Amino acid sequence: MSVQIAHISKTFQHHGVSQTVLDQIDLTVQKGEFVSILGPSGCGKSTLLSIVAGLTAPTSGKVLVNGKEVKGPGSDRGVVFQQAALFPWLTVEENVMFPLKKKMPKEEAKKKAYEYLAMVQLSQYAKHSPHELSGGMQQRVSIARALAMDPEVLLMDEPFGALDEQTRSRLHEVLEKIWIDTKKTILFVTHSIQESLKLSDRIIVMGTRPGRIIDEIEVSFPRPRDEFRKQLAEYEERIQKLLKSEIDKVVKEEESYAAGR
Ligand SMILES: Nc1ncnc2c1ncn2[C@@H]1O[C@H](COP(=O)(O)OP(=O)(O)OP(=O)(O)O)[C@@H](O)[C@H]1O
């Protein structure tokens, strides 16, 4: 399934003051493409993903999934957000089974839930409640739940943010394998330039205040990409420069605001 983000803008109201967070975002993600979004904190990455998920309404513009306008959440889009958003009254196993039970018999859903919990190394915690897990473990449950749903589009907001390097690297492999096997369309928000260079076909760099697309980088090296370190380092430098200039801009703006108070 393709995802078309067409002229999306979003303005929030804070105590009578309006803040434009996203300004005219246009982005098409082709079916089976893995696209990362990088940008300074607060530039609107999560807001954009939430709009594609159908959880936040844009102020203007629209999102089309396979040509059909998004009007709300749908089972064609699986989401993993920064906060795990698990049901606290259900066990880990029940959380993963929850969306599956609508699609298949209970026994089959349970088998599938265990298969995906094993992928994120949590099958031994299946009977625990979410509050008995660490933040990173909860995040892994939410990854298992999204993957087990087998949606055609995966929307992932810093899914590996709270994990140690080894677990993160192992889950990169899991996600990459699933993506290669199933050709899902992935929109992936991250703060890690290296992660985006390792995993994605294309990197979208966003600027801030308001959030907009300032660069786009095709990463066409075959995977695994370890042998292309030198070429990837050039991309890394280019992205770092862009992000630095955006952050410098925010620092200046903040200094002059503070000075005028
Ligand atoms: N529900 C909301 N109501 C009001 N303002 C909001 C809301 N959600 C987000 N914002 C504002 O939108 C801006 C962008 O937030 P968002 O979470 O999308 O940024 P981000 O790029 O994902 O940041 P980070 O990298 O820090 O997670 C912020 O200034 C935030 O205050």
The ligand as an SDF file (V2000), in Angstrom:
LIG
                    3D

 31 33  0  0  0  0  0  0  0  0999 V2000
   -2.0140   17.6140   21.2870 N   0  0  0  0  0  0  0  0  0  0  0  0
   -1.2440   18.6930   21.1880 C   0  0  0  0  0  0  0  0  0  0  0  0
   -1.6780   19.9030   21.5610 N   0  0  0  0  0  0  0  0  0  0  0  0
   -0.9270   20.9840   21.4470 C   0  0  0  0  0  0  0  0  0  0  0  0
    0.3200   20.9850   20.9500 N   0  0  0  0  0  0  0  0  0  0  0  0
    0.8310   19.8170   20.5450 C   0  0  0  0  0  0  0  0  0  0  0  0
    0.0880   18.6050   20.6420 C   0  0  0  0  0  0  0  0  0  0  0  0
    0.8410   17.5980   20.1590 N   0  0  0  0  0  0  0  0  0  0  0  0
    2.0160   18.1520   19.7920 C   0  0  0  0  0  0  0  0  0  0  0  0
    2.0140   19.4750   20.0180 N   0  0  0  0  0  0  0  0  0  0  0  0
    3.1000   20.4200   19.7210 C   0  0  0  0  0  0  0  0  0  0  0  0
    3.5650   20.1250   18.4240 O   0  0  0  0  0  0  0  0  0  0  0  0
    4.9820   20.2810   18.3510 C   0  0  0  0  0  0  0  0  0  0  0  0
    5.5670   19.0660   17.6940 C   0  0  0  0  0  0  0  0  0  0  0  0
    5.4280   17.9540   18.5540 O   0  0  0  0  0  0  0  0  0  0  0  0
    5.8150   16.4890   18.0600 P   0  0  0  0  0  0  0  0  0  0  0  0
    5.6460   15.5820   19.2200 O   0  0  0  0  0  0  0  0  0  0  0  0
    5.0800   16.1880   16.8250 O   0  0  0  0  0  0  0  0  0  0  0  0
    7.3510   16.6930   17.7050 O   0  0  0  0  0  0  0  0  0  0  0  0
    8.5020   15.6120   17.4280 P   0  0  0  0  0  0  0  0  0  0  0  0
    9.2550   16.0970   16.2380 O   0  0  0  0  0  0  0  0  0  0  0  0
    7.9380   14.2540   17.3460 O   0  0  0  0  0  0  0  0  0  0  0  0
    9.3790   15.7670   18.7450 O   0  0  0  0  0  0  0  0  0  0  0  0
   10.3560   14.7370   19.5370 P   0  0  0  0  0  0  0  0  0  0  0  0
   11.4650   14.4150   18.5720 O   0  0  0  0  0  0  0  0  0  0  0  0
   10.8120   15.5530   20.6900 O   0  0  0  0  0  0  0  0  0  0  0  0
    9.5500   13.5360   19.9090 O   0  0  0  0  0  0  0  0  0  0  0  0
    5.4520   20.5750   19.7530 C   0  0  0  0  0  0  0  0  0  0  0  0
    5.7440   21.9350   19.8650 O   0  0  0  0  0  0  0  0  0  0  0  0
    4.2890   20.2210   20.6460 C   0  0  0  0  0  0  0  0  0  0  0  0
    4.1960   21.1280   21.7300 O   0  0  0  0  0  0  0  0  0  0  0  0
  1  2  1  0
  2  3  1  0
  2  7  2  0
  3  4  2  0
  4  5  1  0
  5  6  2  0
  6  7  1  0
  6 10  1  0
  7  8  1  0
  8  9  2  0
  9 10  1  0
 10 11  1  0
 11 12  1  0
 11 30  1  0
 12 13  1  0
 13 14  1  0
 13 28  1  0
 14 15  1  0
 15 16  1  0
 16 17  2  0
 16 18  1  0
 16 19  1  0
 19 20  1  0
 20 21  2  0
 20 22  1  0
 20 23  1  0
 23 24  1  0
 24 25  2  0
 24 26  1  0
 24 27  1  0
 28 29  1  0
 28 30  1  0
 30 31  1  0
M  END
$$$$
